Amino acid sequence: MMMRLVDPSAESRMDAHRTAPRLADLEGLRIGLLGNRKINADVLLRETAALFESRHGCRVLALEEKDHAGKPCPPDLLACIASESDFLITAAGD
């Protein structure tokens, strides 16, 4: 097992990232769903998406799942979801 040491006094690389701009309106948007294969993540995603569907007329796309909860989502899967949806909901179960 490899150990990675991190210098807490070093400049953060997170400063280079920005949050996405807020959506002006949710009406009729397409929702991408990304689960992590943990118990109840799919239930939480579908129930949350159903609220957006009923309150804002959103269209819920098929649930996509990444391979493992402890690993990042593959870039190609994220790109595919991004090309088909207006925003994404993701959840962790348990």
C-alpha positions as CSV (number, residue, x, y, z in Angstrom):
1,M,0.0,0.0,0.0
2,M,1.3,3.4,-1.0
3,M,1.1,6.3,1.5
4,R,0.6,9.8,0.3
5,L,1.7,12.7,2.5
6,V,-0.1,16.0,2.2
7,D,1.3,19.4,3.3
8,P,-1.6,21.2,5.0
9,S,0.3,24.5,4.6
10,A,0.5,24.2,0.8
11,E,-1.7,26.2,-1.5
12,S,-4.9,24.4,-2.4
13,R,-5.6,23.3,-5.9
14,M,-9.3,23.5,-5.2
15,D,-9.1,27.3,-5.6
16,A,-8.9,26.7,-9.4
17,H,-12.4,25.1,-9.4
18,R,-15.7,27.0,-9.4
19,T,-19.2,26.0,-8.7
20,A,-21.6,25.9,-11.6
21,P,-23.8,28.9,-12.1
22,R,-27.3,28.7,-10.5
23,L,-30.1,27.8,-12.9
24,A,-32.5,30.7,-13.4
25,D,-35.5,28.4,-13.7
26,L,-36.1,24.7,-13.2
27,E,-39.3,24.5,-15.3
28,G,-39.1,21.6,-17.8
29,L,-35.4,20.8,-17.3
30,R,-33.9,17.4,-17.8
31,I,-32.5,15.8,-14.6
32,G,-29.6,13.4,-14.8
33,L,-29.3,10.9,-11.9
34,L,-26.0,9.4,-10.7
35,G,-26.0,6.6,-8.1
36,N,-23.0,5.0,-6.3
37,R,-24.5,1.5,-5.9
38,K,-24.9,1.9,-2.1
39,I,-28.1,0.7,-0.5
40,N,-31.0,3.2,-0.9
41,A,-29.0,5.7,-3.0
42,D,-31.4,4.8,-5.9
43,V,-34.4,5.3,-3.7
44,L,-33.2,8.7,-2.5
45,L,-32.4,9.8,-6.1
46,R,-35.8,8.7,-7.5
47,E,-37.8,10.3,-4.6
48,T,-35.9,13.6,-4.9
49,A,-36.2,13.6,-8.7
50,A,-40.0,13.0,-8.3
51,L,-40.3,16.2,-6.3
52,F,-38.6,18.2,-9.1
53,E,-40.8,16.4,-11.6
54,S,-44.1,17.3,-9.8
55,R,-43.1,20.8,-8.7
56,H,-41.3,22.0,-11.8
57,G,-42.3,19.7,-14.6
58,C,-38.8,18.3,-15.0
59,R,-38.1,15.2,-17.0
60,V,-36.2,12.6,-15.1
61,L,-33.6,10.6,-17.2
62,A,-32.6,7.1,-16.6
63,L,-30.5,6.4,-13.4
64,E,-26.8,5.9,-14.2
65,E,-24.6,4.2,-11.7
66,K,-20.9,4.5,-11.2
67,D,-19.0,1.3,-10.5
68,H,-18.0,1.8,-6.9
69,A,-18.8,4.2,-4.2
70,G,-15.2,4.8,-3.3
71,K,-14.1,5.7,-6.8
72,P,-14.7,8.9,-8.9
73,C,-17.2,8.7,-11.7
74,P,-15.5,7.9,-15.0
75,P,-15.2,11.1,-17.1
76,D,-16.9,9.5,-20.2
77,L,-20.0,8.7,-18.1
78,L,-20.1,12.2,-16.7
79,A,-19.8,13.6,-20.2
80,C,-22.6,11.4,-21.4
81,I,-24.9,12.5,-18.6
82,A,-23.9,16.2,-19.1
83,S,-24.8,16.0,-22.8
84,E,-28.3,14.7,-22.1
85,S,-29.3,16.6,-18.9
86,D,-29.6,20.1,-17.7
87,F,-28.6,19.3,-14.2
88,L,-27.5,16.3,-12.1
89,I,-28.5,14.9,-8.8
90,T,-26.2,12.4,-7.1
91,A,-26.6,10.6,-3.8
92,A,-24.9,8.3,-1.4
93,G,-26.9,5.6,0.2
94,D,-26.8,3.6,3.5
